[in-house]
Amino acid sequence: MDHAADAHRTDLMTITRYVLNEQSRHPESRGDFTILLNHIVLGCKFVCSAVNKACGSSKTHRSCRGDKCSGKLSTCVSIKGEEQKKLDVLSNEVFIKALVSSGRTCILVSEEDEEATIVEPSRRGRYCVVFDPLDGSSNIDCGVSIGTIFGIYMMKDDHEPNLDDVLQPGKNMLAAGYCMYGSSCTLVLSTGAGVNGFTLDPSLGEFILTHPDIKIPKKGKIYSVNEGNAKNWDGPTAKYVEKCKYPKDGSSAKSLRYIGSMVADVHRTLLYGGIFLYPADKKSPSGKLRVLYEVFPMSFLMEQAGGQAFTGKQRALDLVPKKIHERSPIFLGSYDDVEEIKALYAAEEKKE
Ligand SMILES: O=P(O)(O)OC[C@H]1O[C@](O)(COP(=O)(O)O)[C@@H](O)[C@@H]1O
């Protein structure tokens, strides 16, 4: 057998090994980040397993044994026959417990909880984690890929943790990522030095590096937006989508691909290129997606992969959120595609 191919198969780069390697470049590192990430990875493995075990309306879900089966994946039977819990509620509990028990966090913001969780002093560390434990949960019952999104900040100095520790611009994040629960379970991570993708090998129970150094194509052929909202879009968004469909410069039209599950739409955008848009519209002037745990982590990954992320007014990662569940319009993806939408908004601003 070819020596290099053999090494590729046997010299496994697990996510822990990868992060340990990265951290060893910082001599002051005490391994805290690796421990935190291991707890996030544990949460992802749990949710992946819960999504796979849960019963669904199609009888194809293998472990549907619940006698109280609702027939819905979103209300699966939880582990060991406990009372039925919605999958997003269960995922939230798992992540909160995993993060607190890491002993490395001080404040947590979850999409599921109105208030931030301040970790009790005896279990505190220096990291602040913002996350959506199960994004796209409205898609669960039809088996569409869904995911967990997370971003990590470091507390500025030693003080009692408070909301200011997470109300920081996205550019201050130390790391961000998502885990997609689809035909395979893929964790995409950036610690600020590029983007890497790891796939869960179920037989090993380990995430293995399968997509090293992901770079988004400079320009793409796909646009991704909910066109059901088109009648309420502002001028620049409407013009941009028109341009995608009917380009006047002789280039080919872009194809529309919209799943309606952010992790899946962004994952495709990252790998194939193109642009993902969730703009403001007349009904939702701030758009739909949440700044801290949707817009920021995905924007961080896009920039790290060579793309861009824009809110319609500014670079997304420069935004300073005032509330933990704040929303923002977002346009993210290939560098050239985002340049085009930036130009349209700049032209509109000039007119005003
Ligand atoms: O259905 P719409 O309005 O196109 O929204 C789709 C977006 O909403 C989300 O599902 C988030 O909404 P939920 O938090 O209600 O799941 C994203 O994953 C996705 O990008």
The ligand as a Tripos MOL2 file, in Angstrom:
@<TRIPOS>MOLECULE
LIG
   20    20     1     0     0
SMALL
NO_CHARGES

@<TRIPOS>ATOM
      1 O1        -38.1080   30.1010    7.6610 O.co2     1 LIG1
      2 P1        -37.3060   31.3290    7.4400 P.3       1 LIG1
      3 O2        -37.9960   32.5810    7.7960 O.co2     1 LIG1
      4 O3        -36.7250   31.3710    6.0550 O.co2     1 LIG1
      5 O4        -36.0820   31.2500    8.4790 O.3       1 LIG1
      6 C1        -35.0710   30.3070    8.3600 C.3       1 LIG1
      7 C2        -34.0250   30.6080    9.3790 C.3       1 LIG1
      8 O5        -34.5920   30.4210   10.6700 O.3       1 LIG1
      9 C3        -33.8450   29.4810   11.4100 C.3       1 LIG1
     10 O6        -34.4700   28.2260   11.2840 O.3       1 LIG1
     11 C4        -33.7740   29.8930   12.8640 C.3       1 LIG1
     12 O7        -35.0720   29.8960   13.3600 O.3       1 LIG1
     13 P2        -35.4510   28.9890   14.6410 P.3       1 LIG1
     14 O8        -34.5770   29.5300   15.7150 O.co2     1 LIG1
     15 O9        -36.8990   29.2630   14.8340 O.co2     1 LIG1
     16 O10       -35.1470   27.5760   14.2690 O.co2     1 LIG1
     17 C5        -32.4800   29.4380   10.7400 C.3       1 LIG1
     18 O11       -31.8380   28.2170   10.9490 O.3       1 LIG1
     19 C6        -32.8430   29.6600    9.3080 C.3       1 LIG1
     20 O12       -31.7810   30.2540    8.5830 O.3       1 LIG1
@<TRIPOS>BOND
     1     1     2 2
     2     2     3 1
     3     2     4 1
     4     2     5 1
     5     5     6 1
     6     6     7 1
     7     7     8 1
     8     7    19 1
     9     8     9 1
    10     9    10 1
    11     9    11 1
    12     9    17 1
    13    11    12 1
    14    12    13 1
    15    13    14 2
    16    13    15 1
    17    13    16 1
    18    17    18 1
    19    17    19 1
    20    19    20 1
@<TRIPOS>SUBSTRUCTURE
     1 LIG1         1 GROUP 0 **** ****
